[in-house]
């Protein structure tokens, strides 16, 4: 595939997505190695949109701790995310948890901050426990924030939260981090509307984020 074909594919609107309901998510894991560490938990919350307005739908949310056979506890990791040995051993069977998550997201596009990690952990979990991958479109919120506010020298979620005056009850806890990420999306939305000049469908928003990643690479 040549460069023009690649660019055309990136700019082509996503097919078959629910453009009225976007899902913001976060995962907790046993570490940061996407090939060897375990997926521990997923939290997600829906953002409903009519193309101009965004609304975080607190009642439209999802949270699950996956069952893991923990033999040796990594105390520093447990202190970070708060999911202890007992909670991991008594979590939901990964196949059941991930199929529940698949039903929850439906055809909604998926949004996360530094999404590559969340996407890799979730898709590897699906490969191992379900044997298939949900086809949902993903978007990384970090490059979208960077392209909308180019003068802000923030990279981490904590730095963007501080910049946008967002508070998080418990950092590195999936549900709280998900809500903070959704709040960041809402804070970015006015600038996105100005940049997109009214074309605020998910495909157009994702093009902004992908444009930033393409320039950076």
C-alpha positions as CSV (number, residue, x, y, z in Angstrom):
1,X,0.0,0.0,0.0
2,X,1.5,3.4,-1.0
3,X,1.5,6.6,1.1
4,X,-1.6,8.1,-0.7
5,X,-3.6,4.9,-0.1
6,X,-2.6,4.8,3.5
7,X,-3.6,8.5,4.0
8,X,-6.9,7.9,2.2
9,X,-7.6,4.9,4.6
10,X,-6.9,7.1,7.6
11,X,-9.2,9.8,6.4
12,X,-12.1,7.5,5.4
13,X,-15.0,7.8,7.8
14,X,-15.4,4.8,10.2
15,X,-18.2,2.5,9.1
16,X,-20.8,1.0,11.3
17,X,-20.1,3.0,14.5
18,X,-22.6,4.4,16.9
19,X,-21.9,8.1,16.6
20,X,-24.3,9.1,19.3
21,X,-22.5,7.2,22.1
22,X,-18.8,7.2,22.7
23,X,-17.2,5.1,25.4
24,X,-14.3,6.4,27.5
25,X,-12.3,3.7,29.2
26,X,-9.3,2.8,31.4
27,X,-7.7,-0.5,32.4
28,X,-5.7,-1.6,35.4
29,X,-3.0,-4.2,34.9
30,X,-0.3,-6.1,36.8
31,X,2.4,-4.0,35.1
32,X,3.3,-2.0,32.0
33,X,4.5,-4.8,29.7
34,X,1.7,-5.4,27.2
35,X,3.0,-8.8,26.2
36,X,3.5,-10.4,29.7
37,X,1.5,-8.5,32.3
38,X,-2.1,-9.4,33.1
39,X,-5.3,-7.4,32.6
40,X,-6.9,-6.9,36.0
41,X,-9.8,-4.5,35.5
42,X,-11.7,-2.4,33.0
43,X,-13.9,0.6,33.7
44,X,-15.8,2.5,31.1
45,X,-18.4,5.3,30.9
46,X,-20.5,6.5,28.0
47,X,-20.5,10.0,26.6
48,X,-23.6,10.8,24.7
49,X,-23.5,13.3,21.8
50,X,-25.8,14.9,19.3
51,X,-22.9,16.2,17.2
52,X,-22.7,19.5,19.1
53,X,-23.0,18.7,22.7
54,X,-21.3,16.1,24.9
55,X,-22.8,14.6,28.1
56,X,-21.2,12.1,30.4
57,X,-23.9,9.5,31.2
58,X,-23.1,8.4,34.7
59,X,-25.8,5.7,34.5
60,X,-24.3,4.3,31.4
61,X,-21.1,2.8,32.8
62,X,-19.3,-0.5,33.2
63,X,-16.8,-1.9,35.6
64,X,-15.3,-5.3,36.2
65,X,-12.4,-7.0,37.9
66,X,-11.2,-10.0,36.0
67,X,-10.3,-13.3,37.8
68,X,-6.6,-13.9,38.0
69,X,-4.8,-16.8,39.7
70,X,-2.4,-14.8,41.7
71,X,0.4,-16.8,43.2
72,X,2.9,-14.1,44.1
73,X,1.6,-10.7,45.1
74,X,3.4,-7.6,43.7
75,X,2.7,-5.4,46.7
76,X,3.9,-2.2,45.0
77,X,1.6,-2.8,42.1
78,X,-1.4,-3.6,44.4
79,X,-0.7,-0.4,46.3
80,X,-0.9,1.5,43.1
81,X,-4.3,0.2,41.8
82,X,-5.8,-1.2,45.0
83,X,-6.9,-4.5,43.5
84,X,-5.7,-7.0,46.1
85,X,-5.0,-10.7,45.8
86,X,-8.4,-11.7,47.1
87,X,-10.2,-9.4,44.7
88,X,-8.2,-10.8,41.8
89,X,-8.8,-14.4,42.8
90,X,-12.6,-13.8,43.2
91,X,-13.0,-11.7,40.0
92,X,-15.2,-12.5,37.1
93,X,-14.0,-15.2,34.7
94,X,-12.1,-13.4,31.9
95,X,-14.3,-14.9,29.1
96,X,-17.5,-13.8,30.8
97,X,-16.1,-10.4,31.8
98,X,-14.8,-9.6,28.3
99,X,-18.0,-10.7,26.6
100,X,-20.0,-8.5,29.0
101,X,-17.7,-5.7,28.1
102,X,-18.3,-6.4,24.4
103,X,-22.0,-6.2,24.8
104,X,-21.7,-3.0,26.8
105,X,-19.6,-1.2,24.2
106,X,-21.8,-2.3,21.3
107,X,-20.7,-0.3,18.2
108,X,-19.5,2.7,20.2
109,X,-16.1,4.1,19.4
110,X,-13.6,3.8,22.2
111,X,-11.5,6.6,23.8
112,X,-8.7,6.4,26.3
113,X,-5.7,8.5,27.3
114,X,-2.5,6.9,25.9
115,X,-4.9,4.5,24.3
116,X,-2.3,2.1,22.8
117,X,-1.7,0.5,26.2
118,X,-5.4,0.0,27.0
119,X,-6.1,-1.3,23.5
120,X,-3.2,-3.7,23.6
121,X,-4.2,-5.1,27.0
122,X,-7.9,-5.5,26.1
123,X,-7.3,-7.0,22.7
124,X,-4.7,-9.5,24.1
125,X,-7.3,-10.4,26.7
126,X,-9.9,-11.0,24.0
127,X,-7.4,-13.2,22.0
128,X,-6.7,-15.4,25.0
129,X,-10.1,-15.7,26.6
130,X,-12.7,-15.2,23.8
131,X,-10.8,-16.0,20.6
132,X,-11.9,-12.9,18.7
133,X,-11.5,-9.1,18.9
134,X,-14.2,-6.5,18.9
135,X,-13.9,-4.3,15.8
136,X,-14.6,-1.0,17.5
137,X,-12.6,2.1,16.4
138,X,-10.2,3.5,19.0
139,X,-9.0,7.1,19.6
140,X,-6.2,8.4,21.8
141,X,-7.2,11.5,23.7
142,X,-3.6,12.6,24.3
143,X,-2.8,13.7,20.8
144,X,-6.2,15.3,20.5
145,X,-5.5,17.4,23.5
146,X,-2.1,18.3,22.1
147,X,-3.4,19.5,18.7
148,X,-6.2,21.5,20.3
149,X,-3.9,23.2,22.8
150,X,-0.4,23.3,21.2
151,X,1.0,25.8,23.7
152,X,0.4,23.4,26.6
153,X,3.5,21.3,27.3
154,X,1.6,18.5,29.0
155,X,2.0,14.8,28.3
156,X,0.6,12.7,31.1
157,X,-3.0,12.6,32.3
158,X,-1.9,14.2,35.6
159,X,-0.4,17.1,33.7
160,X,-3.5,17.6,31.6
161,X,-5.8,17.3,34.6
162,X,-3.8,20.1,36.4
163,X,-3.9,22.2,33.2
164,X,-7.7,21.8,32.9
165,X,-8.4,22.0,36.7
166,X,-9.8,18.5,36.9
167,X,-9.7,16.6,40.1
168,X,-9.6,12.8,40.5
169,X,-10.8,11.1,43.7
170,X,-8.4,8.2,43.4
171,X,-5.7,8.2,40.8
172,X,-4.8,4.8,39.3
173,X,-8.2,3.4,40.0
174,X,-9.9,2.5,36.8
175,X,-13.3,4.0,37.4
176,X,-11.9,7.2,38.8
177,X,-9.4,7.5,36.0
178,X,-12.1,6.9,33.4
179,X,-14.2,9.7,34.8
180,X,-11.2,12.1,34.8
181,X,-10.5,11.2,31.2
182,X,-14.2,11.8,30.3
183,X,-14.0,15.2,32.0
184,X,-10.9,16.0,30.0
185,X,-12.8,15.2,26.8
186,X,-15.5,17.6,27.9
187,X,-13.0,20.3,28.6
188,X,-11.4,19.9,25.2
189,X,-14.8,19.9,23.4
190,X,-15.2,23.7,22.9
191,X,-11.8,23.9,21.2
192,X,-12.7,20.8,19.1
193,X,-15.9,22.4,17.9
194,X,-14.0,25.6,16.9
195,X,-11.4,23.6,15.0
196,X,-13.9,21.3,13.2
197,X,-16.2,24.2,12.4
198,X,-19.3,22.2,13.2
199,X,-18.3,18.8,11.9
200,X,-18.0,17.1,15.2
201,X,-18.7,13.5,14.4
202,X,-16.4,10.9,15.8
203,X,-14.6,10.4,12.4
204,X,-13.7,14.1,12.2
205,X,-12.5,14.2,15.8
206,X,-10.4,11.1,15.3
207,X,-8.8,12.7,12.2
208,X,-7.6,15.6,14.4
209,X,-6.0,13.2,16.8
210,X,-4.5,11.0,14.1
211,X,-3.2,14.1,12.3
212,X,-1.2,15.0,15.4
213,X,0.2,11.4,15.7
214,X,1.1,11.4,12.0
215,X,3.0,14.8,12.4
216,X,4.8,13.5,15.5
217,X,5.9,10.4,13.7
